[in-house]
Every structure is written in structure tokens, then in C-alpha cells.
Amino acid sequence: MRVIFFGTSAFAVPSLETLVTHGHAIITCVTRPDRPQGRGLAMEPSPVKQAALKLGVTLSQPERLHAALFEPLHPDVGVAAAFGQLIGRDLLAIPLHGILGVHPSLLPAYRGAAPVAWAILNGETTTGVTIFRLSERFDAGDVLSRAPVTIDAEDTTETLTARLATFGAQQLLTSLNALASGLARVEPQDESQATFAPKLTKAQGSIDWRAPAEAIVRLIRATVPWPGAVTAWQGEPLKILSASAGTEAMPPTAVPGTMLRVAPDGLTVSTGKGSVVIREVQPAGRRRMSVREFIAGHRAAPGEKFG
């Protein structure tokens, strides 16, 4: 099929690569213009642009989407995965089969920009990928396929998103092949079951040590890589990147946020219910490091308090 591909972040790359590998003609790949990144503010191409250049796919990087740019291409279908821009009504109407979205949740659950993070935050054990036809309402179009994926106990937003990206690419291929053969079946979403997953704010990464240990661990997992779970230590922010719920008994007088045990294999910290064992951290202005590295370069002792 003749495909216009819309994508920006790394989540979209497996879908682009899979379509090219399996013979679908990407007549143009639309991604955001290069943006300044990092301290040096060098212009950084999106992950999709980098992949498209390697694949030899024609690129388009408009500041604004205009239907007139794509009408002469006569596409059979469009595909949008982690694109980051609203696709308007005029453009939705151009491809013969509309524009398909690749969404990392089981729609109508977790519509929005951060479905993976919210699934982890809420303690879900299953999520999935939905292939649906874009409409003027965000993540609300008719569904072509849904497929579940188990959320592992150690999954972060980063690791789970990567798995869903690969899984979603295969689901997309199956749906496109069904469209091409005339065998595709669509169903409307049940609006009564819709839930929402807005983008996380930086403030939502702040750790409240009065919360139960399980909730704090979910927050840490859900905020990797953005915005990061942060606490205060010795007057400076400290990002917690990996942790698990502790198993040892809590002293009855332990104040939430207090270091109970300092060891190379983990910092045990009291919470409102239970304890958390911290494995990896990132001090302000420093790289990610293990607790072993952290305590080798910082003074840390039982009784000190986070937050």
C-alpha cells in the first residue's frame, strides 16, 4: 500500500521499519522539524528522521500540516505513531483508508499522551496496543485491532514502551494487510469505558515518603525516563531510577524517608507503609549510577532523612 507515515519519537521507529521491510511504499515520512537539544543546543533530528534517512525514505518536516502538501501523493492510507501534532480533518480525509494510529494502550482505556506511565502508576498488570482509525477526537476513532501485553514487575515506562513499540509494529502490519485484502473489521470505542492519561508534569515526580512502599516503587518505575522520581537529600535533588519494595520489618518508630540500612546492594528507606530499597540514583548534574557508586562518593548513614 502507498503510505504516508507520521511519527517523531522512538516509539514510531519499529512501525516505520516494519512497513518498509514488508514492502509497503512509504511515499513520504512526516516528522517534526529538527529542534535544538542539550546544553550546546545543537540541532537534533527526531528518531524517526534518523531511521528514515537510513531506510532511504523521502522526508517531510513541515512546521504546520497542510492538506495541500499531501493531496498530490494519492496515498492509500496514513499511519501515525507518536507523532506529537494534531492531524486535522482535511488531512484525515485524504488517504483512501484514512489514517491509522498506533496507540500503546487498550483503547478506550488510557487515551492521551502518557498511557504507559499511567498504566504503571495505577498498578495495572496488563496493557496493550490498539490500531485505530484517527478521527477529529483525540484517540477516539474506530478500532481495527487490540492486543494485550503483560506489564512485568520490573517494567519502567522506558522498557515497556520499547516492548509495545515492537509489538505494535506487528499489529500495524496485520491491520494494513487486512485493509489491503478487504478483510479488515472495525468497531466503535465504548465511550463509557474511556479513561485518560495526560502527560506527566515535573511536579508529579516528587516522592512523598509517607505513601506506601508499593506506590512509591510504581512512581519510580512510571517516571523513567520522564520526569524522574525525585527526592531531596542534603539540600540537593536526587533522582531515584530503580527501586523495589523492601521485605525486612519496619521499626515501629521509623519516620518516613529515613535511611534504615546503607549497603552497596541498596539503600533501605522507610515509607508510610513498608520500606523501599533503592538500587540506582542520579545526583543533580551527574550521571546515572548504582548505589554502590553513590555511597563510595557520598557520605550516607542510617538515620539520615530524604525529603
N, C-alpha and C positions, 0 to 999 in steps of 0.2 A: 504494500500500500504506500501511497505518497503521503508522507507525514511531515507536518510542521511540529517541531519539538520545542517546548518551552520549559526551561529549567535553569537553576542557578547553583544551588548548594550541592554538596557531595551526595546527598540522598538521591539526586536525579541521575547521577553518572551511570550506575548499573543499568537503568532503563534505557538510556541512550545507547550504551554499548551493546545491549542485548538486541535492540531493534536493528542496529547496523549489522551485527553478526548474523542475524537470521533473515537478512535480505530485504528488509523494509527500506524504502528510499526516503532518507531524511532530506527533504528538499530545502529546508533551512532550519538551523538551530538558533532559537532566540534566547538570549541571556542578557543579564544586566550589563550596562557599561562598566568598564574597569573602574575600581574605586581605590583611593589612597588607603593603605593599610600600614600598621606598625608605627614605630617611633620615627622612622625615617620617612614615612608617608609615601613610600614607593607605590606606584600603580599596580594593583594586584588583580589579575584576571580571576573570574569565578572558576570553581572546579569544573563546571560544565564547559566553559570556554576551553580550558586546558584539555579536557577529554575530546572535545570536538576537533581541535587542532590536530591531535594525534590520530584521530579517525579520518581526517580529511573531509570533514563535513562543512558545508557552507554556513557561515556565521552571520547573525544579525544582532546588533546591540543598540537598539533604539532607546532614546531617553523616554519616549512615550510610544505606546502602541496605537497604531492607526490601521484600520481595516484596509485602507488603500495600499498599504505595503504588501499585503498578503493575497489580495484578490487575484492578481495575475498568476499566482502559483498553482491555482486549481488543486488544492490538497484534497485527498480522500478523507483524512482525519487529522486532528490535532492531538497532541499529548502534552499534558502539563504535570510536572513533578517538582515540588519545592521551588516554584518559580519566584514567588515573592511579590508579584504585581497582580492587580485586578485585571482580568480579561473581560472586556466589555461586550455588550450584546451584539454589536455589529461584527466583531471578530468571531464570536462564538458561532455565528450563522454561516461563516464562510466554508469550513470543511463539510464535505458531503455527509459524514457521520458525526459531526460535532467535534468537540474537544473532550478527550478523556482525562480524568485526573487520577493520580496515584496517591492515595492517602493512607498514612500509617496508623489507622485505627479501623475498628469495625463500625463504620457509619450506620446509623446516625450518632453513635457514641463518639465523643471527643472530636467534634468539629472545631477547627481553629488551628492556630499556628504552632501549638506545643502539645500535640496529642500523646506523644511518647512520654514526655516528662510528667504529665498529669496522670497517666495510667500508673506509672511507678509511684508517684506521690500518694495516690489513692489506694495503693496496696493491691492493685489488680494482679491476677496471676496469668491472665490471657489478654492479648491484644490481637492485632492482625493487620491486614491490608485490604483496602476496598478500592476497586476500579469503578469509577462512576463517570457519568456524563456531566460536565460542568454546566451550570445554569447561572442566572444572574444572582441567585442567593448563594452565599458562601458555603461550600461543602454540602449542598442540599440537593444535588441533582440525582437522577435515576441511577440505580446501581446495576452494573453488569456482573460483578463477582465480589464475593467476600471470602477471605480465607484466614483462619485463626493462626496465631503464633504464640507459643508459651513464653511467658516472661520468667527468666531464670532468676534465682535468688540473688545472684551477684550482678545482674544486669544493671548498667547505668544507661542514662539516656543516650550516651555516645555509642555504647556497644549494641544496644537494642536497635537503635536507628540504623546502624550499619547492616544488621541482620535483616531488618524489614526492607531495606533498600534492595538487597539482593533477591529476597523473596518476592517483593513487589514487582521487580522486573520480569520475573517469570509469569506472574499473574497477568501483567500487562500484555505480554506476548500471547498468552492464551486468549485473552479478551479480543485483541486485534485480529487474531486468526479466526475467531468466531464471527467477528464483524465481516471479515472478508468473505467468509463462506456463507453468510446469511443465516448462521445458526445462533447468533447472539440473542439472549433474552434479557430484558431489563425489567426492573421493578422499582416502584417509588419508595423513598425512605419513609419510615413511620415517624412522623413529626412528634408524636407523644413520647418517643424514646430518645429524642435528641438531647445530648449534653455537650458542654462547650469547654474548650481548652485554650484559653488565651495565652499569649506569650508571657513567660515569667518575667517579673521585674527583679532588679538587683536586690531590692529590699526583701524579697521572698526567700533569698538565700541565707538570711541571717538565722543562726541557730539559737533556738530557745532551749536551754538545757533543762528547763522544767518539764518539757514534753517527755512522753515515754520513749525509751531507747529505740523501739521499732520505728516510731515516726521520725526520729532524728536520722536513723540509717536510711530510711526511704528518701528523706530530703537530700541527703548527701548523694545518693545514687541518682536521684532525679535531676540534680543541678550540675552534673558533669556532662558537657563542658560549660554550660551557661545556666545561671550566672555564677555558679560555685557556691558551696555552703561555707559560710564564713563565721568565725568567732573572733573574739578579742583575746589576745594573750600578751601580757607585759606591755600593754598600751598600743600594740600593733595588730592589724588584722592578720588572721591566719586562716587560710583556706584548707578545708578538710576534703580530701579527694577519695579516700577509701576508708571504710569502717564497717564493723559488724557489731551485732548485739552481743554483749558480754554474757558469760554464763556463771561467773562467781557471785556469791551472795553479797548484797549491798550492806554496808554498815548502817544501822538504823538512824544515825545522826548525820549521814553524809549530805552535804549541801550540793544541789545540782550544779554541775560544771566543775566539780573538784577532781583533780587527778588523784586516783586511788592507787595506781600502780604505774611505774615508769620502767619500761623494759625495751630492749631492742626489737622485740617482736610486736610491740604495741603499747600505746598509752591507754590505760583504762580510766574512763571518766564517768562520774556519777550523773544520773539524769533524774527526772521526776519519777520514773519507774524503771528500775533496772540500770544497766550500765552499757556504755559504748566503748569498743576497742578500736582506737584509731590506728590505721596502718600506713597511710600516705598523707602528706601535707604539702602545702606550698606557702612559705612565708612571703610577706609583701616584698615585691621586687626581686624575688628569687625563683628558681626553677622548682618543678615538682620533685619531691624527694621522699624516701622511705623514713619511717620513724627512727630507724637505726641511724641514718644520716642526720636527721634533725637533732636528736639528743646528743650526738657527737659534737655538734657545733653550737648548741644552746644549753643553758642551764635549766633543767626541768626536774622537779622533785615532787613526790607525793604531798598533797596538801595545797599545792598551788591551784589557782582557780581560773577557768576560762570565762569569758563573757563579762 
